[in-house]
Amino acid sequence: MRRTAALGSAGTLIAGTLMAGAIAAPAAGAEGRSTSTSEARGVRIAADRAAKTGIDWRDCPADWGIEKPIQCGWVTVPVDYAKPNGRKIKIAVDRIGNTGSKEDRQGALLYNPGGPGGSGMKFPRRVTTKNPLWAKTSKAYDFVGFDPRGVGHSSPISCVEPEEFVKAPKLDPVPDSEADKLAQRKLAAEYADGCQERSGWLLPHMTTPNTARDLDVVRAALGEKKLNFLGVSYGTYLGAVYGTLFPGHVRRMVVDSVVNPSKEKIWYQANLDQDVAFQMRWDDWKQWVAKNDATYHLGDTPEKVEQQWVKLRATAKQSPIGGVVGPAELVGFFQSAPYYDSAWAHTAEIWSKYVAGDTKALVDEIAPDMSNTAGNAASENGNAVYTAVECADAKWPTSWKTWDRDNTRLHQDHPFMTWANAWMNLPCATWSSKQQTPLNVKSGKGLPKVLIVQAERDAATPYEGAVELHKRFKGSRLITEKDAGSHGVTGLANPCVNDRVDTYLLTGKTDSHDVTCAPHATPKP
């Protein structure tokens, strides 16, 4: 999952959040280990209430953009699980029933697309749009989506006015001077303050463990004894935390494009690791562009393509293209290519048109649409949740010297994303709300085999994250898509992967050993 920068730069950021809450004594009972006995008790109380209440399924509100026969509803959860009788919020959920018979049905499959800050409410549309990759699985499962706490229709949080968030151009993320750095630091601190002012009541509770607890309450409200879960990007960290807190409540779990769950990585180091992986995948894309120079005319070697990028960036820095597209906006657009193979051809085409003299295509693609109030609000909300969860989940360096040293060094060899990423996360350095200690992700009693899927050259969630989770979840199976780097492998057509995901979800069976798959088809120009 990615987000576009709201601060002085326009980078996009990482796939996951971390989880908060240090482990105390394990809680007894089926709910599994929680961060404290009071929170474990709170989950049990909330889940019991939800199981009795159920969900009042109705047609989705017209302005949600979710068509029939998908239905929507709400699940009530505590803001603070240590105080289950205190303030409550409602989690928005939607579902579509399994397409097979009653005998085919295996329960509900819940989905999280990442972020943190991503909405899963479009997941049931994989059935209504007849997505062929999910036809077999949808025969057996109700597809259930939800907005995590703070997201979309679930008590959305905010840090700044949406119009302010999307306006362009923003400051160049790559600083030329100490004054540039100071300006970015000021913006990051102001953003952190804005989060506190606009959403401070929920910020201490915007943690991955709390979202995992919400997930367990949703499970209970659905009438499911155990959870079937598909998590992509940050959703893999949510799944890892759920599996640690509620190992006996997991039935089937697929995690795709894995956030490194190590306590030492969440979140500061994870972002530095991401900068290295983004540079690697950016270089992969430049090779592809050079190979297709007959189509794009951007250079017949990666070095020449890089020269074109440097030139474009310098032009936008000197005078924003169309008055709105500066270096920050360029990074926000071009980062799609390292993220997703599906963006390779489109990104190259827009760039090629610009070099050929068509400025309009680039501006139309990148410039904010100030009239799109709903879209801009959603973007601002997604960014706010990203920041809130990331900052709440872990303790961040508070010394600017640490940030400056680490990012200056990293930028030398990995310039594509490093500084943009740094400014995106810098609000966590001055975060005034409580910051937790990451959970120690590990197997617990009752945790079944978990299926892990990962592309070898993923930029947003580097491969080492999948290896780390594989070590921590005993009995898990790892499917590696070799020589590939698109983020979100289960959404791509690759029978070696797709067939194994179907088999696991439908039968619970995995290969007897880890599997390496050839890459999906290389994009065509």
KOLRO-898288 format. One line per field, with one value per residue (C-alpha): residue in one letter; x, z, y. Coordinates in nm, 3 decimals, decimal comma. Example, Ala and Ser with C-alpha at 12.3 -4.5 7.8 and 13.67 -1.06 7.14 Angstrom:
<gupas>
rest: A|S;
x: 1,230|1,367;
z: 0,780|0,714;
y: -0,450|-0,106;
</gupas>
This chain:
<gupas>
rest: M|R|R|T|A|A|L|G|S|A|G|T|L|I|A|G|T|L|M|A|G|A|I|A|A|P|A|A|G|A|E|G|R|S|T|S|T|S|E|A|R|G|V|R|I|A|A|D|R|A|A|K|T|G|I|D|W|R|D|C|P|A|D|W|G|I|E|K|P|I|Q|C|G|W|V|T|V|P|V|D|Y|A|K|P|N|G|R|K|I|K|I|A|V|D|R|I|G|N|T|G|S|K|E|D|R|Q|G|A|L|L|Y|N|P|G|G|P|G|G|S|G|M|K|F|P|R|R|V|T|T|K|N|P|L|W|A|K|T|S|K|A|Y|D|F|V|G|F|D|P|R|G|V|G|H|S|S|P|I|S|C|V|E|P|E|E|F|V|K|A|P|K|L|D|P|V|P|D|S|E|A|D|K|L|A|Q|R|K|L|A|A|E|Y|A|D|G|C|Q|E|R|S|G|W|L|L|P|H|M|T|T|P|N|T|A|R|D|L|D|V|V|R|A|A|L|G|E|K|K|L|N|F|L|G|V|S|Y|G|T|Y|L|G|A|V|Y|G|T|L|F|P|G|H|V|R|R|M|V|V|D|S|V|V|N|P|S|K|E|K|I|W|Y|Q|A|N|L|D|Q|D|V|A|F|Q|M|R|W|D|D|W|K|Q|W|V|A|K|N|D|A|T|Y|H|L|G|D|T|P|E|K|V|E|Q|Q|W|V|K|L|R|A|T|A|K|Q|S|P|I|G|G|V|V|G|P|A|E|L|V|G|F|F|Q|S|A|P|Y|Y|D|S|A|W|A|H|T|A|E|I|W|S|K|Y|V|A|G|D|T|K|A|L|V|D|E|I|A|P|D|M|S|N|T|A|G|N|A|A|S|E|N|G|N|A|V|Y|T|A|V|E|C|A|D|A|K|W|P|T|S|W|K|T|W|D|R|D|N|T|R|L|H|Q|D|H|P|F|M|T|W|A|N|A|W|M|N|L|P|C|A|T|W|S|S|K|Q|Q|T|P|L|N|V|K|S|G|K|G|L|P|K|V|L|I|V|Q|A|E|R|D|A|A|T|P|Y|E|G|A|V|E|L|H|K|R|F|K|G|S|R|L|I|T|E|K|D|A|G|S|H|G|V|T|G|L|A|N|P|C|V|N|D|R|V|D|T|Y|L|L|T|G|K|T|D|S|H|D|V|T|C|A|P|H|A|T|P|K|P;
x: 0,000|0,124|0,040|0,121|0,297|0,112|0,401|0,664|0,747|0,546|0,695|0,493|0,532|0,556|0,337|0,274|0,240|0,367|0,201|0,181|0,161|0,422|0,337|0,263|0,134|-0,052|-0,426|-0,608|-0,879|-0,941|-0,868|-0,498|-0,222|-0,299|-0,083|-0,234|-0,491|-0,729|-0,714|-0,758|-1,062|-1,190|-1,165|-1,362|-1,634|-1,657|-1,654|-1,926|-2,145|-2,084|-2,166|-2,501|-2,581|-2,462|-2,463|-2,773|-2,699|-2,859|-2,802|-2,493|-2,541|-2,567|-2,262|-2,035|-2,008|-2,077|-2,336|-2,597|-2,604|-2,316|-2,453|-2,311|-2,328|-2,155|-1,970|-1,928|-1,586|-1,427|-1,187|-0,972|-0,991|-0,870|-1,199|-1,458|-1,747|-1,600|-1,621|-1,717|-1,671|-1,835|-1,639|-1,790|-1,807|-1,951|-2,001|-2,123|-2,229|-2,044|-2,136|-2,153|-2,404|-2,462|-2,256|-1,969|-1,959|-1,656|-1,731|-1,619|-1,289|-1,183|-0,945|-0,708|-0,529|-0,256|-0,161|-0,203|-0,496|-0,630|-0,998|-1,098|-1,455|-1,399|-1,305|-1,655|-1,648|-1,407|-1,722|-1,954|-1,687|-1,624|-1,249|-1,130|-0,848|-1,101|-1,379|-1,292|-1,240|-1,563|-1,764|-1,658|-1,638|-1,839|-1,605|-1,598|-1,432|-1,396|-1,264|-1,013|-1,050|-0,989|-1,035|-1,313|-1,649|-1,500|-1,460|-1,222|-0,936|-0,775|-0,457|-0,505|-0,767|-0,792|-0,747|-0,424|-0,312|-0,344|-0,232|0,077|0,362|0,523|0,883|1,148|1,212|1,584|1,736|2,000|2,082|2,031|1,757|1,571|1,596|1,472|1,170|1,081|1,127|0,891|0,627|0,656|0,617|0,317|0,161|0,210|0,049|-0,241|-0,304|-0,319|-0,549|-0,795|-0,788|-0,609|-0,887|-0,823|-0,447|-0,324|-0,551|-0,459|-0,237|-0,205|-0,285|-0,609|-0,699|-0,625|-0,860|-1,123|-1,074|-1,152|-1,470|-1,575|-1,510|-1,744|-2,011|-2,005|-2,079|-1,744|-1,561|-1,235|-1,091|-1,008|-0,789|-0,613|-0,372|-0,160|0,127|0,049|-0,229|0,045|0,157|-0,203|-0,230|0,098|-0,018|-0,359|-0,195|0,025|-0,257|-0,523|-0,344|-0,636|-0,878|-0,705|-0,847|-0,673|-0,439|-0,269|-0,019|0,107|0,402|0,521|0,617|0,917|0,766|1,093|1,064|1,393|1,249|0,922|0,912|1,216|1,451|1,180|1,155|1,530|1,525|1,245|1,453|1,716|1,453|1,285|1,614|1,663|1,319|1,355|1,670|1,476|1,220|1,485|1,628|1,285|1,236|1,577|1,497|1,184|1,350|1,195|0,859|0,944|1,257|1,382|1,726|1,858|2,053|1,947|2,209|2,050|1,705|1,842|1,984|1,637|1,496|1,756|1,680|1,304|1,350|1,575|1,326|1,040|1,253|1,345|0,986|0,702|0,553|0,209|0,261|0,187|0,425|0,752|1,005|0,785|0,489|0,712|0,829|0,466|0,376|0,687|0,700|0,408|0,651|0,871|0,554|0,361|0,454|0,107|0,224|0,540|0,397|0,163|0,433|0,677|0,412|0,327|0,698|0,760|0,483|0,636|0,980|0,813|0,658|0,321|0,324|-0,052|-0,050|0,195|0,011|-0,330|-0,195|-0,030|-0,199|-0,447|-0,816|-0,930|-1,294|-1,276|-1,366|-1,452|-1,135|-0,917|-1,076|-1,010|-0,647|-0,597|-0,763|-0,544|-0,233|-0,350|-0,411|-0,078|0,099|-0,109|-0,061|0,305|0,378|0,170|0,306|0,669|0,910|1,091|1,421|1,362|1,707|1,724|2,094|1,994|1,752|1,993|2,287|2,098|1,915|2,214|2,419|2,143|2,063|2,412|2,346|1,967|1,843|1,506|1,296|1,516|1,448|1,083|1,036|1,216|0,990|0,683|0,776|0,932|0,608|0,677|0,987|0,771|0,460|0,295|0,067|0,181|0,413|0,411|0,660|0,615|0,471|0,704|0,542|0,556|0,361|0,125|-0,085|-0,338|-0,191|-0,238|-0,016|0,003|0,067|0,323|0,352|0,629|0,798|1,175|1,234|0,940|1,018|0,754|0,801|1,152|1,187|1,359|1,027|0,872|1,172|1,148|0,777|0,836|1,086|0,850|0,534|0,622|0,488|0,423|0,493|0,667|0,593|0,858|0,798|1,154|1,295|0,971|0,900|0,539|0,372|0,069|0,142|-0,197|-0,364|-0,151|-0,205|0,058|-0,087|0,206|0,093|-0,282|-0,340|-0,158|-0,352|-0,680|-0,577|-0,481|-0,798|-1,022|-0,853|-0,601|-0,328|0,014|0,318|0,539|0,817|0,862|0,805|0,978|0,767|0,882|0,782|0,449|0,457|0,679|0,475|0,452|0,511;
z: 0,000|-0,070|0,020|-0,147|0,059|0,233|0,366|0,186|-0,040|-0,232|-0,173|-0,122|0,164|0,298|0,324|0,678|1,016|1,319|1,611|1,948|2,289|2,481|2,587|2,947|3,096|2,843|2,879|2,937|2,709|2,338|2,261|2,291|2,407|2,432|2,537|2,883|3,071|3,077|2,698|2,651|2,874|2,678|2,350|2,495|2,621|2,289|2,086|2,301|2,255|1,880|1,851|2,020|1,821|1,481|1,185|1,046|0,676|0,441|0,097|0,109|0,123|-0,228|-0,191|-0,092|-0,452|-0,365|-0,584|-0,502|-0,414|-0,184|0,158|0,429|0,808|1,127|1,414|1,744|1,912|2,211|2,145|2,427|2,486|2,843|2,893|2,701|2,858|2,765|2,440|2,130|1,756|1,467|1,210|0,859|0,693|0,371|0,222|-0,066|-0,012|-0,159|-0,519|-0,469|-0,281|0,093|0,092|-0,078|0,182|0,416|0,593|0,546|0,397|0,535|0,347|0,422|0,128|0,324|0,417|0,697|0,585|0,306|0,280|0,214|0,119|-0,253|-0,188|-0,250|-0,593|-0,702|-0,721|-0,887|-1,146|-1,207|-1,138|-1,279|-1,026|-0,742|-0,908|-0,735|-0,390|-0,408|-0,450|-0,101|0,086|0,157|0,062|0,347|0,341|0,615|0,691|0,977|1,269|1,162|0,792|0,554|0,720|1,051|1,255|1,000|1,137|0,980|1,021|0,780|0,550|0,239|0,005|0,184|0,169|-0,209|-0,327|-0,544|-0,600|-0,275|-0,169|-0,349|-0,120|-0,195|0,013|-0,129|0,201|0,576|0,519|0,300|0,573|0,832|0,617|0,583|0,956|1,027|0,795|0,955|1,306|1,197|1,047|1,373|1,561|1,317|1,380|1,753|1,716|1,477|1,592|1,925|2,098|1,883|1,818|2,122|2,014|1,642|1,672|1,477|1,785|1,832|1,465|1,514|1,813|1,599|1,344|1,609|1,708|1,342|1,320|1,615|1,470|1,149|1,353|1,258|1,513|1,326|1,091|0,723|0,623|0,317|0,391|0,140|0,222|0,561|0,579|0,627|0,945|1,063|0,995|1,173|1,479|1,473|1,445|1,745|1,963|1,854|1,723|1,809|1,613|1,276|1,023|0,700|0,644|0,326|0,356|0,036|0,007|0,363|0,603|0,809|1,154|1,347|1,642|1,531|1,189|1,295|1,173|1,134|0,995|0,774|0,586|0,536|0,400|0,168|0,017|-0,090|-0,244|-0,429|-0,590|-0,701|-0,862|-1,015|-1,183|-1,307|-1,467|-1,634|-1,793|-1,932|-2,066|-2,233|-2,384|-2,535|-2,661|-3,004|-2,840|-2,580|-2,710|-2,359|-2,403|-2,513|-2,192|-1,826|-1,785|-2,061|-1,910|-1,575|-1,747|-1,883|-1,529|-1,384|-1,661|-1,604|-1,232|-1,282|-1,523|-1,276|-0,994|-1,186|-1,293|-1,199|-1,513|-1,574|-1,256|-1,038|-1,115|-0,926|-0,821|-0,534|-0,763|-1,013|-0,743|-0,641|-0,997|-1,104|-0,791|-0,933|-1,168|-0,893|-0,707|-0,981|-1,315|-1,435|-1,421|-1,628|-1,974|-1,871|-1,679|-1,968|-2,217|-2,026|-1,990|-2,358|-2,458|-2,243|-2,400|-2,742|-2,648|-2,499|-2,156|-2,110|-2,064|-1,773|-1,604|-1,648|-1,494|-1,191|-1,106|-0,817|-0,897|-0,643|-0,737|-0,631|-0,270|-0,186|-0,342|-0,177|0,162|0,116|0,026|0,328|0,553|0,420|0,485|0,835|0,924|0,778|0,996|1,307|1,305|1,215|1,484|1,750|1,687|1,774|1,932|1,673|1,690|1,828|1,740|1,404|1,390|1,360|1,074|0,897|0,925|0,811|0,520|0,397|0,379|0,216|-0,043|-0,192|-0,355|-0,333|-0,433|-0,587|-0,270|0,034|0,123|0,013|0,244|0,530|0,523|0,506|0,835|1,016|1,198|1,415|1,555|1,724|1,783|2,106|2,152|2,318|2,119|2,193|2,177|1,889|1,958|1,935|1,640|1,681|1,661|1,938|2,031|1,762|1,481|1,158|0,851|0,710|0,337|0,259|-0,094|-0,195|-0,505|-0,484|-0,593|-0,422|-0,355|-0,095|0,121|0,068|0,040|0,375|0,544|0,405|0,516|0,866|0,906|0,766|1,047|1,312|1,203|1,245|0,975|0,734|0,362|0,146|-0,224|-0,390|-0,728|-0,855|-1,064|-1,014|-0,811|-0,843|-0,512|-0,444|-0,604|-0,548|-0,772|-1,072|-1,325|-1,247|-1,231|-1,020|-0,750|-0,817|-0,812|-0,480|-0,318|-0,436|-0,313|0,029|0,077|-0,048|0,119|0,372|0,192|0,104|-0,066|0,159|0,105|0,003|-0,365|-0,615|-0,909|-1,235|-1,273|-1,419|-1,773|-1,827|-1,921|-2,290|-2,417;
y: 0,000|0,343|0,696|1,025|1,280|1,552|1,746|1,946|1,657|1,405|1,070|0,763|0,541|0,203|-0,088|-0,139|-0,014|-0,150|-0,273|-0,128|-0,265|-0,449|-0,801|-0,858|-1,181|-1,397|-1,380|-1,703|-1,826|-1,860|-1,498|-1,569|-1,342|-0,975|-0,686|-0,689|-0,892|-0,594|-0,556|-0,932|-0,918|-0,616|-0,806|-1,096|-0,864|-0,676|-0,999|-1,156|-0,849|-0,849|-1,218|-1,159|-0,847|-0,966|-0,727|-0,557|-0,602|-0,351|-0,203|0,018|0,397|0,540|0,764|0,475|0,357|-0,007|-0,175|-0,439|-0,723|-0,622|-0,522|-0,298|-0,282|-0,177|-0,343|-0,156|-0,171|0,006|0,290|0,151|-0,224|-0,176|0,013|-0,193|-0,002|0,333|0,529|0,328|0,364|0,180|-0,019|-0,020|-0,362|-0,500|-0,844|-1,052|-1,412|-1,707|-1,784|-2,160|-2,371|-2,389|-2,705|-2,521|-2,242|-2,234|-1,906|-1,547|-1,432|-1,092|-0,866|-0,579|-0,410|-0,234|0,117|0,162|0,370|0,153|0,063|-0,297|-0,209|-0,276|-0,639|-0,783|-0,617|-0,891|-1,100|-0,847|-0,759|-1,130|-1,115|-1,451|-1,489|-1,516|-1,717|-2,046|-1,894|-1,692|-2,013|-2,114|-1,784|-1,473|-1,188|-0,935|-0,594|-0,335|0,010|-0,017|0,223|0,581|0,498|0,599|0,530|0,408|0,730|0,884|1,089|1,396|1,599|1,890|2,036|1,816|2,115|2,202|1,840|1,802|2,144|2,163|2,223|2,115|2,159|1,956|1,658|1,660|1,941|2,173|2,340|2,337|2,593|2,344|2,082|2,327|2,411|2,043|1,985|2,273|2,127|1,783|1,925|2,130|1,819|1,626|1,913|1,915|1,547|1,611|1,910|1,745|1,382|1,368|1,173|0,865|0,889|0,688|0,403|0,402|0,095|-0,226|-0,438|-0,246|-0,298|-0,669|-0,667|-0,494|-0,771|-1,030|-0,847|-0,834|-1,208|-1,263|-1,032|-1,236|-1,547|-1,702|-1,917|-1,870|-1,611|-1,656|-1,362|-1,222|-0,937|-0,749|-0,511|-0,354|-0,611|-0,872|-0,699|-0,680|-1,053|-1,125|-0,933|-1,101|-1,442|-1,360|-1,228|-1,479|-1,790|-2,018|-1,801|-1,841|-2,088|-1,984|-1,689|-1,568|-1,282|-1,121|-0,876|-0,890|-0,612|-0,721|-0,794|-0,767|-0,528|-0,372|-0,285|-0,125|0,145|0,359|0,095|-0,054|0,273|0,296|-0,059|0,039|0,320|0,067|-0,164|0,123|0,217|-0,144|-0,159|0,187|0,056|-0,249|-0,022|0,194|-0,120|-0,207|0,147|0,135|-0,206|-0,051|0,265|0,213|0,284|0,548|0,725|0,797|0,641|0,303|0,242|0,273|0,546|0,753|0,703|0,822|1,130|1,206|1,170|1,406|1,654|1,632|1,680|1,983|2,139|2,096|2,235|2,547|2,610|2,373|2,220|2,365|2,565|2,262|1,975|2,007|1,740|1,624|1,566|1,384|1,142|1,088|0,990|0,801|0,587|0,389|0,216|0,067|-0,030|-0,205|-0,359|-0,261|0,102|0,050|0,116|0,398|0,586|0,554|0,665|0,984|1,064|0,993|1,232|1,503|1,461|1,478|1,813|1,716|1,882|1,849|1,472|1,495|1,782|1,619|1,299|1,457|1,786|1,773|1,808|2,063|2,002|1,635|1,701|1,340|1,203|1,464|1,396|1,025|1,092|1,315|1,058|0,778|0,982|1,072|0,707|0,604|0,857|0,792|0,415|0,430|0,688|0,512|0,164|0,230|0,473|0,684|0,870|1,217|1,351|1,529|1,435|1,069|1,132|1,365|1,125|0,815|0,973|1,173|0,853|0,652|0,919|0,897|0,559|0,543|0,888|0,803|0,783|0,842|1,205|1,193|0,896|1,069|1,374|1,152|0,989|1,283|1,378|1,071|1,246|1,513|1,302|1,414|1,113|0,790|0,564|0,192|-0,092|-0,338|-0,679|-0,978|-1,157|-1,535|-1,859|-1,955|-2,255|-2,337|-2,127|-2,324|-2,314|-1,962|-1,911|-1,639|-1,499|-1,260|-1,118|-1,134|-0,772|-0,597|-0,230|-0,143|-0,454|-0,596|-0,974|-1,011|-0,937|-1,255|-1,459|-1,311|-1,387|-1,737|-1,799|-1,666|-1,850|-2,216|-2,444|-2,157|-2,198|-1,939|-1,894|-1,677|-1,517|-1,509|-1,223|-1,027|-0,716|-0,611|-0,531|-0,751|-1,088|-1,253|-0,995|-1,093|-1,371|-1,633|-1,987|-2,109|-1,867|-1,847|-2,223|-2,263|-1,979|-2,135|-2,480|-2,346|-2,142|-2,423|-2,722|-2,588|-2,781|-2,642|-2,789|-2,997|-2,746|-2,382|-2,307|-2,081|-1,963|-1,813|-1,446|-1,338|-1,201|-0,898|-0,589|-0,508|-0,157;
</gupas>
